[in-house]
């Protein structure tokens, strides 16, 4: 996975998330939030995000006569 974003102190994002758990497809990373919050942070590739959103909303897109590509 190629990440180009740099954190506040200049550490490449790939190094900052390397200790986080791997995502289901092994291409991204995630970290559950702790404390009084309920959630997580996930770093994934843009194309994986688009493909997942399309799959989750395919029926809506079909009804609106939208197509991928």
PQR file of N, CA, C, O and H, with PARSE charges and radii, in Angstrom:
ATOM      1  N   UNK A   1       0.854  -1.167   0.000 -0.4000 1.5000
ATOM      2  CA  UNK A   1       0.000   0.000   0.000 -0.0000 2.0000
ATOM      3  C   UNK A   1       0.898   1.227   0.000  0.5500 1.7000
ATOM      4  O   UNK A   1       1.839   1.318   0.789 -0.5500 1.4000
ATOM      5  N   UNK A   2       0.610   2.149  -0.869 -0.4000 1.5000
ATOM      6  CA  UNK A   2       1.408   3.350  -0.995 -0.0000 2.0000
ATOM      7  C   UNK A   2       0.655   4.534  -0.424  0.5500 1.7000
ATOM      8  O   UNK A   2      -0.401   4.910  -0.935 -0.5500 1.4000
ATOM      9  H   UNK A   2      -0.155   2.075  -1.509  0.4000 1.0000
ATOM     10  N   UNK A   3       1.196   5.126   0.638 -0.4000 1.5000
ATOM     11  CA  UNK A   3       0.555   6.265   1.287 -0.0000 2.0000
ATOM     12  C   UNK A   3       1.511   7.448   1.259  0.5500 1.7000
ATOM     13  O   UNK A   3       2.700   7.305   1.544 -0.5500 1.4000
ATOM     14  H   UNK A   3       2.053   4.821   1.052  0.4000 1.0000
ATOM     15  N   UNK A   4       0.990   8.606   0.916 -0.4000 1.5000
ATOM     16  CA  UNK A   4       1.853   9.781   0.795 -0.0000 2.0000
ATOM     17  C   UNK A   4       1.571  10.854   1.833  0.5500 1.7000
ATOM     18  O   UNK A   4       2.329  11.819   1.926 -0.5500 1.4000
ATOM     19  H   UNK A   4       0.024   8.723   0.684  0.4000 1.0000
ATOM     20  N   UNK A   5       0.516  10.720   2.609 -0.4000 1.5000
ATOM     21  CA  UNK A   5       0.171  11.730   3.610 -0.0000 2.0000
ATOM     22  C   UNK A   5       1.188  11.690   4.742  0.5500 1.7000
ATOM     23  O   UNK A   5       1.651  10.614   5.123 -0.5500 1.4000
ATOM     24  H   UNK A   5      -0.100   9.935   2.533  0.4000 1.0000
ATOM     25  N   UNK A   6       1.534  12.834   5.275 -0.4000 1.5000
ATOM     26  CA  UNK A   6       2.464  12.908   6.400 -0.0000 2.0000
ATOM     27  C   UNK A   6       1.752  13.489   7.603  0.5500 1.7000
ATOM     28  O   UNK A   6       0.970  14.432   7.483 -0.5500 1.4000
ATOM     29  H   UNK A   6       1.158  13.708   4.966  0.4000 1.0000
ATOM     30  N   UNK A   7       2.029  12.915   8.767 -0.4000 1.5000
ATOM     31  CA  UNK A   7       1.414  13.359  10.008 -0.0000 2.0000
ATOM     32  C   UNK A   7       1.963  14.688  10.480  0.5500 1.7000
ATOM     33  O   UNK A   7       2.804  15.307   9.828 -0.5500 1.4000
ATOM     34  H   UNK A   7       2.664  12.149   8.865  0.4000 1.0000
ATOM     35  N   UNK A   8       1.470  15.107  11.619 -0.4000 1.5000
ATOM     36  CA  UNK A   8       1.833  16.410  12.179 -0.0000 2.0000
ATOM     37  C   UNK A   8       3.328  16.519  12.412  0.5500 1.7000
ATOM     38  O   UNK A   8       3.915  17.575  12.175 -0.5500 1.4000
ATOM     39  H   UNK A   8       0.787  14.604  12.149  0.4000 1.0000
ATOM     40  N   UNK A   9       3.952  15.447  12.872 -0.4000 1.5000
ATOM     41  CA  UNK A   9       5.383  15.524  13.170 -0.0000 2.0000
ATOM     42  C   UNK A   9       6.238  14.968  12.033  0.5500 1.7000
ATOM     43  O   UNK A   9       7.428  14.719  12.225 -0.5500 1.4000
ATOM     44  H   UNK A   9       3.476  14.589  13.065  0.4000 1.0000
ATOM     45  N   UNK A  10       5.651  14.772  10.855 -0.4000 1.5000
ATOM     46  CA  UNK A  10       6.423  14.400   9.684 -0.0000 2.0000
ATOM     47  C   UNK A  10       6.638  12.911   9.487  0.5500 1.7000
ATOM     48  O   UNK A  10       7.353  12.523   8.563 -0.5500 1.4000
ATOM     49  H   UNK A  10       4.684  14.975  10.700  0.4000 1.0000
ATOM     50  N   UNK A  11       6.053  12.067  10.311 -0.4000 1.5000
ATOM     51  CA  UNK A  11       6.200  10.632  10.139 -0.0000 2.0000
ATOM     52  C   UNK A  11       5.271  10.165   9.026  0.5500 1.7000
ATOM     53  O   UNK A  11       4.082  10.481   9.058 -0.5500 1.4000
ATOM     54  H   UNK A  11       5.472  12.382  11.061  0.4000 1.0000
ATOM     55  N   UNK A  12       5.779   9.419   8.039 -0.4000 1.5000
ATOM     56  CA  UNK A  12       4.899   8.928   6.975 -0.0000 2.0000
ATOM     57  C   UNK A  12       3.745   8.109   7.555  0.5500 1.7000
ATOM     58  O   UNK A  12       3.919   7.354   8.512 -0.5500 1.4000
ATOM     59  H   UNK A  12       6.745   9.163   8.013  0.4000 1.0000
ATOM     60  N   UNK A  13       2.562   8.277   6.955 -0.4000 1.5000
ATOM     61  CA  UNK A  13       1.368   7.600   7.445 -0.0000 2.0000
ATOM     62  C   UNK A  13       1.553   6.092   7.489  0.5500 1.7000
ATOM     63  O   UNK A  13       1.078   5.445   8.423 -0.5500 1.4000
ATOM     64  H   UNK A  13       2.421   8.890   6.178  0.4000 1.0000
ATOM     65  N   UNK A  14       2.234   5.516   6.500 -0.4000 1.5000
ATOM     66  CA  UNK A  14       2.441   4.067   6.472 -0.0000 2.0000
ATOM     67  C   UNK A  14       3.150   3.583   7.739  0.5500 1.7000
ATOM     68  O   UNK A  14       2.847   2.501   8.241 -0.5500 1.4000
ATOM     69  H   UNK A  14       2.620   6.041   5.742  0.4000 1.0000
ATOM     70  N   UNK A  15       4.076   4.365   8.251 -0.4000 1.5000
ATOM     71  CA  UNK A  15       4.766   3.992   9.488 -0.0000 2.0000
ATOM     72  C   UNK A  15       3.865   4.181  10.701  0.5500 1.7000
ATOM     73  O   UNK A  15       3.918   3.391  11.644 -0.5500 1.4000
ATOM     74  H   UNK A  15       4.322   5.244   7.843  0.4000 1.0000
ATOM     75  N   UNK A  16       3.045   5.217  10.681 -0.4000 1.5000
ATOM     76  CA  UNK A  16       2.168   5.495  11.816 -0.0000 2.0000
ATOM     77  C   UNK A  16       1.104   4.428  11.989  0.5500 1.7000
ATOM     78  O   UNK A  16       0.709   4.143  13.119 -0.5500 1.4000
ATOM     79  H   UNK A  16       3.003   5.858   9.915  0.4000 1.0000
ATOM     80  N   UNK A  17       0.623   3.824  10.902 -0.4000 1.5000
ATOM     81  CA  UNK A  17      -0.441   2.820  10.995 -0.0000 2.0000
ATOM     82  C   UNK A  17       0.095   1.395  10.951  0.5500 1.7000
ATOM     83  O   UNK A  17      -0.690   0.450  11.020 -0.5500 1.4000
ATOM     84  H   UNK A  17       0.944   4.055   9.983  0.4000 1.0000
ATOM     85  N   UNK A  18       1.391   1.215  10.840 -0.4000 1.5000
ATOM     86  CA  UNK A  18       1.956  -0.127  10.696 -0.0000 2.0000
ATOM     87  C   UNK A  18       1.684  -1.015  11.909  0.5500 1.7000
ATOM     88  O   UNK A  18       1.703  -2.240  11.787 -0.5500 1.4000
ATOM     89  H   UNK A  18       2.029   1.983  10.784  0.4000 1.0000
ATOM     90  N   UNK A  19       1.435  -0.429  13.063 -0.4000 1.5000
ATOM     91  CA  UNK A  19       1.139  -1.224  14.261 -0.0000 2.0000
ATOM     92  C   UNK A  19      -0.359  -1.467  14.433  0.5500 1.7000
ATOM     93  O   UNK A  19      -0.761  -2.220  15.321 -0.5500 1.4000
ATOM     94  H   UNK A  19       1.420   0.566  13.162  0.4000 1.0000
ATOM     95  N   UNK A  20      -1.194  -0.841  13.595 -0.4000 1.5000
ATOM     96  CA  UNK A  20      -2.638  -1.023  13.667 -0.0000 2.0000
ATOM     97  C   UNK A  20      -3.007  -2.382  13.084  0.5500 1.7000
ATOM     98  O   UNK A  20      -2.226  -2.972  12.338 -0.5500 1.4000
ATOM     99  H   UNK A  20      -0.868  -0.230  12.873  0.4000 1.0000
ATOM    100  N   UNK A  21      -4.180  -2.873  13.419 -0.4000 1.5000
ATOM    101  CA  UNK A  21      -4.670  -4.137  12.877 -0.0000 2.0000
ATOM    102  C   UNK A  21      -4.920  -3.985  11.377  0.5500 1.7000
ATOM    103  O   UNK A  21      -5.276  -2.904  10.908 -0.5500 1.4000
ATOM    104  H   UNK A  21      -4.814  -2.393  14.025  0.4000 1.0000
ATOM    105  N   UNK A  22      -4.733  -5.076  10.628 -0.4000 1.5000
ATOM    106  CA  UNK A  22      -4.996  -5.068   9.187 -0.0000 2.0000
ATOM    107  C   UNK A  22      -6.497  -5.132   8.931  0.5500 1.7000
ATOM    108  O   UNK A  22      -7.241  -5.734   9.705 -0.5500 1.4000
ATOM    109  H   UNK A  22      -4.444  -5.954  11.009  0.4000 1.0000
ATOM    110  N   UNK A  23      -6.936  -4.509   7.845 -0.4000 1.5000
ATOM    111  CA  UNK A  23      -8.339  -4.591   7.448 -0.0000 2.0000
ATOM    112  C   UNK A  23      -8.634  -5.987   6.903  0.5500 1.7000
ATOM    113  O   UNK A  23      -7.724  -6.792   6.708 -0.5500 1.4000
ATOM    114  H   UNK A  23      -6.331  -4.020   7.216  0.4000 1.0000
ATOM    115  N   UNK A  24      -9.907  -6.260   6.661 -0.4000 1.5000
ATOM    116  CA  UNK A  24     -10.322  -7.598   6.230 -0.0000 2.0000
ATOM    117  C   UNK A  24      -9.614  -8.064   4.965  0.5500 1.7000
ATOM    118  O   UNK A  24      -9.270  -9.240   4.847 -0.5500 1.4000
ATOM    119  H   UNK A  24     -10.647  -5.606   6.820  0.4000 1.0000
ATOM    120  N   UNK A  25      -9.389  -7.143   4.007 -0.4000 1.5000
ATOM    121  CA  UNK A  25      -8.739  -7.550   2.764 -0.0000 2.0000
ATOM    122  C   UNK A  25      -7.212  -7.466   2.834  0.5500 1.7000
ATOM    123  O   UNK A  25      -6.527  -7.774   1.858 -0.5500 1.4000
ATOM    124  H   UNK A  25      -9.668  -6.187   4.103  0.4000 1.0000
ATOM    125  N   UNK A  26      -6.683  -7.052   3.983 -0.4000 1.5000
ATOM    126  CA  UNK A  26      -5.236  -6.990   4.171 -0.0000 2.0000
ATOM    127  C   UNK A  26      -4.568  -5.798   3.525  0.5500 1.7000
ATOM    128  O   UNK A  26      -3.347  -5.663   3.610 -0.5500 1.4000
ATOM    129  H   UNK A  26      -7.239  -6.803   4.776  0.4000 1.0000
ATOM    130  N   UNK A  27      -5.330  -4.925   2.880 -0.4000 1.5000
ATOM    131  CA  UNK A  27      -4.772  -3.781   2.177 -0.0000 2.0000
ATOM    132  C   UNK A  27      -4.776  -2.494   3.001  0.5500 1.7000
ATOM    133  O   UNK A  27      -4.063  -1.546   2.673 -0.5500 1.4000
ATOM    134  H   UNK A  27      -6.322  -5.034   2.812  0.4000 1.0000
ATOM    135  N   UNK A  28      -5.568  -2.457   4.063 -0.4000 1.5000
ATOM    136  CA  UNK A  28      -5.673  -1.255   4.884 -0.0000 2.0000
ATOM    137  C   UNK A  28      -5.377  -1.562   6.337  0.5500 1.7000
ATOM    138  O   UNK A  28      -4.965  -2.672   6.674 -0.5500 1.4000
ATOM    139  H   UNK A  28      -6.147  -3.227   4.330  0.4000 1.0000
ATOM    140  N   UNK A  29      -5.585  -0.586   7.191 -0.4000 1.5000
ATOM    141  CA  UNK A  29      -5.360  -0.732   8.633 -0.0000 2.0000
ATOM    142  C   UNK A  29      -6.492  -0.051   9.383  0.5500 1.7000
ATOM    143  O   UNK A  29      -7.114   0.881   8.873 -0.5500 1.4000
ATOM    144  H   UNK A  29      -5.919   0.316   6.918  0.4000 1.0000
ATOM    145  N   UNK A  30      -6.757  -0.523  10.597 -0.4000 1.5000
ATOM    146  CA  UNK A  30      -7.761   0.139  11.431 -0.0000 2.0000
ATOM    147  C   UNK A  30      -7.345   0.107  12.890  0.5500 1.7000
ATOM    148  O   UNK A  30      -6.561  -0.736  13.322 -0.5500 1.4000
ATOM    149  H   UNK A  30      -6.252  -1.280  11.011  0.4000 1.0000
ATOM    150  N   UNK A  31      -7.906   1.069  13.643 -0.4000 1.5000
ATOM    151  CA  UNK A  31      -7.633   1.174  15.065 -0.0000 2.0000
ATOM    152  C   UNK A  31      -8.925   1.528  15.775  0.5500 1.7000
ATOM    153  O   UNK A  31      -9.514   2.572  15.497 -0.5500 1.4000
ATOM    154  H   UNK A  31      -8.544   1.755  13.291  0.4000 1.0000
ATOM    155  N   UNK A  32      -9.383   0.668  16.699 -0.4000 1.5000
ATOM    156  CA  UNK A  32     -10.567   1.024  17.484 -0.0000 2.0000
ATOM    157  C   UNK A  32     -10.242   2.209  18.398  0.5500 1.7000
ATOM    158  O   UNK A  32      -9.149   2.291  18.958 -0.5500 1.4000
ATOM    159  H   UNK A  32      -8.905  -0.180  16.925  0.4000 1.0000
ATOM    160  N   UNK A  33     -11.198   3.117  18.539 -0.4000 1.5000
ATOM    161  CA  UNK A  33     -11.022   4.243  19.452 -0.0000 2.0000
ATOM    162  C   UNK A  33     -11.277   3.768  20.878  0.5500 1.7000
ATOM    163  O   UNK A  33     -12.070   2.853  21.100 -0.5500 1.4000
ATOM    164  H   UNK A  33     -12.086   3.050  18.084  0.4000 1.0000
ATOM    165  N   UNK A  34     -10.622   4.378  21.819 -0.4000 1.5000
ATOM    166  CA  UNK A  34     -10.762   3.975  23.210 -0.0000 2.0000
ATOM    167  C   UNK A  34     -11.277   5.133  24.038  0.5500 1.7000
ATOM    168  O   UNK A  34     -11.262   6.282  23.598 -0.5500 1.4000
ATOM    169  H   UNK A  34      -9.978   5.122  21.638  0.4000 1.0000
ATOM    170  N   UNK A  35     -11.727   4.828  25.225 -0.4000 1.5000
ATOM    171  CA  UNK A  35     -12.244   5.863  26.103 -0.0000 2.0000
ATOM    172  C   UNK A  35     -13.751   5.948  26.004  0.5500 1.7000
ATOM    173  O   UNK A  35     -14.437   4.932  25.894 -0.5500 1.4000
ATOM    174  H   UNK A  35     -11.739   3.894  25.583  0.4000 1.0000
ATOM    175  N   UNK A  36     -14.260   7.163  26.044 -0.4000 1.5000
ATOM    176  CA  UNK A  36     -15.704   7.399  26.053 -0.0000 2.0000
ATOM    177  C   UNK A  36     -16.331   7.416  24.655  0.5500 1.7000
ATOM    178  O   UNK A  36     -17.527   7.672  24.520 -0.5500 1.4000
ATOM    179  H   UNK A  36     -13.703   7.988  26.134  0.4000 1.0000
ATOM    180  N   UNK A  37     -15.545   7.149  23.633 -0.4000 1.5000
ATOM    181  CA  UNK A  37     -16.069   7.159  22.273 -0.0000 2.0000
ATOM    182  C   UNK A  37     -16.245   5.741  21.759  0.5500 1.7000
ATOM    183  O   UNK A  37     -15.539   4.825  22.182 -0.5500 1.4000
ATOM    184  H   UNK A  37     -14.573   6.941  23.743  0.4000 1.0000
ATOM    185  N   UNK A  38     -17.188   5.566  20.848 -0.4000 1.5000
ATOM    186  CA  UNK A  38     -17.429   4.268  20.244 -0.0000 2.0000
ATOM    187  C   UNK A  38     -17.208   4.400  18.753  0.5500 1.7000
ATOM    188  O   UNK A  38     -18.022   5.012  18.062 -0.5500 1.4000
ATOM    189  H   UNK A  38     -17.761   6.310  20.505  0.4000 1.0000
ATOM    190  N   UNK A  39     -16.132   3.844  18.246 -0.4000 1.5000
ATOM    191  CA  UNK A  39     -15.852   3.939  16.821 -0.0000 2.0000
ATOM    192  C   UNK A  39     -14.459   3.452  16.513  0.5500 1.7000
ATOM    193  O   UNK A  39     -13.791   2.859  17.360 -0.5500 1.4000
ATOM    194  H   UNK A  39     -15.470   3.347  18.807  0.4000 1.0000
ATOM    195  N   UNK A  40     -14.030   3.702  15.306 -0.4000 1.5000
ATOM    196  CA  UNK A  40     -12.687   3.301  14.893 -0.0000 2.0000
ATOM    197  C   UNK A  40     -12.222   4.214  13.763  0.5500 1.7000
ATOM    198  O   UNK A  40     -13.015   4.936  13.157 -0.5500 1.4000
ATOM    199  H   UNK A  40     -14.572   4.184  14.618  0.4000 1.0000
ATOM    200  N   UNK A  41     -10.938   4.165  13.498 -0.4000 1.5000
ATOM    201  CA  UNK A  41     -10.338   4.880  12.385 -0.0000 2.0000
ATOM    202  C   UNK A  41      -9.834   3.812  11.426  0.5500 1.7000
ATOM    203  O   UNK A  41      -9.169   2.862  11.840 -0.5500 1.4000
ATOM    204  H   UNK A  41     -10.294   3.579  13.990  0.4000 1.0000
ATOM    205  N   UNK A  42     -10.153   3.967  10.141 -0.4000 1.5000
ATOM    206  CA  UNK A  42      -9.707   3.001   9.143 -0.0000 2.0000
ATOM    207  C   UNK A  42      -9.027   3.728   7.993  0.5500 1.7000
ATOM    208  O   UNK A  42      -9.541   4.729   7.493 -0.5500 1.4000
ATOM    209  H   UNK A  42     -10.693   4.738   9.804  0.4000 1.0000
ATOM    210  N   UNK A  43      -7.884   3.229   7.578 -0.4000 1.5000
ATOM    211  CA  UNK A  43      -7.137   3.784   6.451 -0.0000 2.0000
ATOM    212  C   UNK A  43      -7.178   2.735   5.352  0.5500 1.7000
ATOM    213  O   UNK A  43      -6.640   1.638   5.504 -0.5500 1.4000
ATOM    214  H   UNK A  43      -7.467   2.416   7.984  0.4000 1.0000
ATOM    215  N   UNK A  44      -7.835   3.091   4.218 -0.4000 1.5000
ATOM    216  CA  UNK A  44      -7.967   2.153   3.105 -0.0000 2.0000
ATOM    217  C   UNK A  44      -7.662   2.868   1.798  0.5500 1.7000
ATOM    218  O   UNK A  44      -7.574   4.095   1.753 -0.5500 1.4000
ATOM    219  H   UNK A  44      -8.271   3.982   4.094  0.4000 1.0000
ATOM    220  N   UNK A  45      -7.503   2.094   0.745 -0.4000 1.5000
ATOM    221  CA  UNK A  45      -7.248   2.667  -0.566 -0.0000 2.0000
ATOM    222  C   UNK A  45      -8.540   3.265  -1.123  0.5500 1.7000
ATOM    223  O   UNK A  45      -9.631   2.751  -0.877 -0.5500 1.4000
ATOM    224  H   UNK A  45      -7.575   1.097   0.781  0.4000 1.0000
ATOM    225  N   UNK A  46      -8.400   4.360  -1.877 -0.4000 1.5000
ATOM    226  CA  UNK A  46      -9.553   5.066  -2.426 -0.0000 2.0000
ATOM    227  C   UNK A  46     -10.435   4.137  -3.258  0.5500 1.7000
ATOM    228  O   UNK A  46     -11.658   4.159  -3.112 -0.5500 1.4000
ATOM    229  H   UNK A  46      -7.513   4.777  -2.077  0.4000 1.0000
ATOM    230  N   UNK A  47      -9.834   3.320  -4.127 -0.4000 1.5000
ATOM    231  CA  UNK A  47     -10.632   2.450  -4.993 -0.0000 2.0000
ATOM    232  C   UNK A  47     -11.421   1.437  -4.176  0.5500 1.7000
ATOM    233  O   UNK A  47     -12.539   1.086  -4.555 -0.5500 1.4000
ATOM    234  H   UNK A  47      -8.842   3.302  -4.245  0.4000 1.0000
ATOM    235  N   UNK A  48     -10.869   0.958  -3.063 -0.4000 1.5000
ATOM    236  CA  UNK A  48     -11.610   0.045  -2.184 -0.0000 2.0000
ATOM    237  C   UNK A  48     -12.826   0.747  -1.587  0.5500 1.7000
ATOM    238  O   UNK A  48     -13.893   0.145  -1.459 -0.5500 1.4000
ATOM    239  H   UNK A  48      -9.961   1.243  -2.755  0.4000 1.0000
ATOM    240  N   UNK A  49     -12.668   2.010  -1.224 -0.4000 1.5000
ATOM    241  CA  UNK A  49     -13.780   2.792  -0.679 -0.0000 2.0000
ATOM    242  C   UNK A  49     -14.892   2.949  -1.719  0.5500 1.7000
ATOM    243  O   UNK A  49     -16.067   2.746  -1.415 -0.5500 1.4000
ATOM    244  H   UNK A  49     -11.802   2.498  -1.328  0.4000 1.0000
ATOM    245  N   UNK A  50     -14.514   3.309  -2.940 -0.4000 1.5000
ATOM    246  CA  UNK A  50     -15.493   3.490  -4.007 -0.0000 2.0000
ATOM    247  C   UNK A  50     -16.206   2.176  -4.320  0.5500 1.7000
ATOM    248  O   UNK A  50     -17.431   2.150  -4.444 -0.5500 1.4000
ATOM    249  H   UNK A  50     -13.559   3.474  -3.187  0.4000 1.0000
ATOM    250  N   UNK A  51     -15.453   1.093  -4.448 -0.4000 1.5000
ATOM    251  CA  UNK A  51     -16.063  -0.210  -4.754 -0.0000 2.0000
ATOM    252  C   UNK A  51     -17.021  -0.649  -3.657  0.5500 1.7000
ATOM    253  O   UNK A  51     -18.096  -1.172  -3.950 -0.5500 1.4000
ATOM    254  H   UNK A  51     -14.459   1.114  -4.347  0.4000 1.0000
ATOM    255  N   UNK A  52     -16.648  -0.444  -2.404 -0.4000 1.5000
ATOM    256  CA  UNK A  52     -17.502  -0.829  -1.282 -0.0000 2.0000
ATOM    257  C   UNK A  52     -18.783   0.008  -1.266  0.5500 1.7000
ATOM    258  O   UNK A  52     -19.873  -0.522  -1.053 -0.5500 1.4000
ATOM    259  H   UNK A  52     -15.775  -0.019  -2.166  0.4000 1.0000
ATOM    260  N   UNK A  53     -18.645   1.308  -1.489 -0.4000 1.5000
ATOM    261  CA  UNK A  53     -19.823   2.182  -1.512 -0.0000 2.0000
ATOM    262  C   UNK A  53     -20.758   1.777  -2.647  0.5500 1.7000
ATOM    263  O   UNK A  53     -21.977   1.752  -2.475 -0.5500 1.4000
ATOM    264  H   UNK A  53     -17.760   1.738  -1.661  0.4000 1.0000
ATOM    265  N   UNK A  54     -20.189   1.464  -3.798 -0.4000 1.5000
ATOM    266  CA  UNK A  54     -21.021   1.056  -4.931 -0.0000 2.0000
ATOM    267  C   UNK A  54     -21.767  -0.234  -4.598  0.5500 1.7000
ATOM    268  O   UNK A  54     -22.966  -0.340  -4.854 -0.5500 1.4000
ATOM    269  H   UNK A  54     -19.199   1.484  -3.937  0.4000 1.0000
ATOM    270  N   UNK A  55     -21.067  -1.213  -4.030 -0.4000 1.5000
ATOM    271  CA  UNK A  55     -21.696  -2.498  -3.698 -0.0000 2.0000
ATOM    272  C   UNK A  55     -22.811  -2.324  -2.672  0.5500 1.7000
ATOM    273  O   UNK A  55     -23.857  -2.963  -2.786 -0.5500 1.4000
ATOM    274  H   UNK A  55     -20.092  -1.127  -3.822  0.4000 1.0000
ATOM    275  N   UNK A  56     -22.603  -1.472  -1.677 -0.4000 1.5000
ATOM    276  CA  UNK A  56     -23.603  -1.267  -0.637 -0.0000 2.0000
ATOM    277  C   UNK A  56     -24.838  -0.526  -1.153  0.5500 1.7000
ATOM    278  O   UNK A  56     -25.929  -0.681  -0.604 -0.5500 1.4000
ATOM    279  H   UNK A  56     -21.753  -0.953  -1.584  0.4000 1.0000
ATOM    280  N   UNK A  57     -24.673   0.261  -2.186 -0.4000 1.5000
ATOM    281  CA  UNK A  57     -25.769   1.107  -2.675 -0.0000 2.0000
ATOM    282  C   UNK A  57     -26.222   0.744  -4.087  0.5500 1.7000
ATOM    283  O   UNK A  57     -26.898   1.534  -4.746 -0.5500 1.4000
ATOM    284  H   UNK A  57     -23.787   0.387  -2.632  0.4000 1.0000
ATOM    285  N   UNK A  58     -25.857  -0.432  -4.546 -0.4000 1.5000
ATOM    286  CA  UNK A  58     -26.135  -0.816  -5.926 -0.0000 2.0000
ATOM    287  C   UNK A  58     -27.626  -0.747  -6.275  0.5500 1.7000
ATOM    288  O   UNK A  58     -27.980  -0.283  -7.359 -0.5500 1.4000
ATOM    289  H   UNK A  58     -25.308  -1.074  -4.011  0.4000 1.0000
ATOM    290  N   UNK A  59     -28.494  -1.195  -5.383 -0.4000 1.5000
ATOM    291  CA  UNK A  59     -29.938  -1.163  -5.654 -0.0000 2.0000
ATOM    292  C   UNK A  59     -30.437   0.273  -5.832  0.5500 1.7000
ATOM    293  O   UNK A  59     -31.271   0.542  -6.696 -0.5500 1.4000
ATOM    294  H   UNK A  59     -28.206  -1.572  -4.503  0.4000 1.0000
ATOM    295  N   UNK A  60     -29.924   1.185  -5.014 -0.4000 1.5000
ATOM    296  CA  UNK A  60     -30.317   2.594  -5.135 -0.0000 2.0000
ATOM    297  C   UNK A  60     -29.827   3.171  -6.453  0.5500 1.7000
ATOM    298  O   UNK A  60     -30.570   3.873  -7.139 -0.5500 1.4000
ATOM    299  H   UNK A  60     -29.246   0.966  -4.313  0.4000 1.0000
ATOM    300  N   UNK A  61     -28.591   2.882  -6.810 -0.4000 1.5000
ATOM    301  CA  UNK A  61     -28.047   3.383  -8.070 -0.0000 2.0000
ATOM    302  C   UNK A  61     -28.823   2.820  -9.260  0.5500 1.7000
ATOM    303  O   UNK A  61     -29.083   3.525 -10.235 -0.5500 1.4000
ATOM    304  H   UNK A  61     -27.987   2.312  -6.253  0.4000 1.0000
ATOM    305  N   UNK A  62     -29.185   1.545  -9.166 -0.4000 1.5000
ATOM    306  CA  UNK A  62     -29.962   0.916 -10.241 -0.0000 2.0000
ATOM    307  C   UNK A  62     -31.317   1.609 -10.403  0.5500 1.7000
ATOM    308  O   UNK A  62     -31.752   1.911 -11.515 -0.5500 1.4000
ATOM    309  H   UNK A  62     -28.974   0.972  -8.374  0.4000 1.0000
ATOM    310  N   UNK A  63     -31.971   1.851  -9.264 -0.4000 1.5000
ATOM    311  CA  UNK A  63     -33.280   2.510  -9.302 -0.0000 2.0000
ATOM    312  C   UNK A  63     -33.168   3.922  -9.888  0.5500 1.7000
ATOM    313  O   UNK A  63     -34.092   4.393 -10.551 -0.5500 1.4000
ATOM    314  H   UNK A  63     -31.617   1.606  -8.362  0.4000 1.0000
ATOM    315  N   UNK A  64     -32.048   4.591  -9.646 -0.4000 1.5000
ATOM    316  CA  UNK A  64     -31.836   5.945 -10.174 -0.0000 2.0000
ATOM    317  C   UNK A  64     -31.275   5.919 -11.597  0.5500 1.7000
ATOM    318  O   UNK A  64     -31.017   6.963 -12.197 -0.5500 1.4000
ATOM    319  H   UNK A  64     -31.298   4.208  -9.108  0.4000 1.0000
ATOM    320  N   UNK A  65     -31.093   4.709 -12.123 -0.4000 1.5000
ATOM    321  CA  UNK A  65     -30.555   4.499 -13.480 -0.0000 2.0000
ATOM    322  C   UNK A  65     -29.142   5.036 -13.633  0.5500 1.7000
ATOM    323  O   UNK A  65     -28.771   5.542 -14.692 -0.5500 1.4000
ATOM    324  H   UNK A  65     -31.302   3.861 -11.636  0.4000 1.0000
ATOM    325  N   UNK A  66     -28.358   4.923 -12.572 -0.4000 1.5000
ATOM    326  CA  UNK A  66     -26.945   5.294 -12.622 -0.0000 2.0000
ATOM    327  C   UNK A  66     -26.133   4.039 -12.895  0.5500 1.7000
ATOM    328  O   UNK A  66     -26.513   2.945 -12.479 -0.5500 1.4000
ATOM    329  H   UNK A  66     -28.659   4.512 -11.712  0.4000 1.0000
ATOM    330  N   UNK A  67     -25.018   4.196 -13.593 -0.4000 1.5000
ATOM    331  CA  UNK A  67     -24.156   3.046 -13.804 -0.0000 2.0000
ATOM    332  C   UNK A  67     -22.711   3.411 -13.526  0.5500 1.7000
ATOM    333  O   UNK A  67     -22.313   4.573 -13.611 -0.5500 1.4000
ATOM    334  H   UNK A  67     -24.710   5.085 -13.931  0.4000 1.0000
ATOM    335  N   UNK A  68     -21.946   2.406 -13.196 -0.4000 1.5000
ATOM    336  CA  UNK A  68     -20.545   2.596 -12.860 -0.0000 2.0000
ATOM    337  C   UNK A  68     -19.732   2.787 -14.137  0.5500 1.7000
ATOM    338  O   UNK A  68     -19.943   2.101 -15.137 -0.5500 1.4000
ATOM    339  H   UNK A  68     -22.268   1.462 -13.127  0.4000 1.0000
ATOM    340  N   UNK A  69     -18.801   3.734 -14.079 -0.4000 1.5000
ATOM    341  CA  UNK A  69     -17.901   3.922 -15.192 -0.0000 2.0000
ATOM    342  C   UNK A  69     -18.283   4.978 -16.056  0.5500 1.7000
ATOM    343  O   UNK A  69     -17.600   5.244 -17.045 -0.5500 1.4000
ATOM    344  H   UNK A  69     -18.630   4.291 -13.266  0.4000 1.0000
TER
END
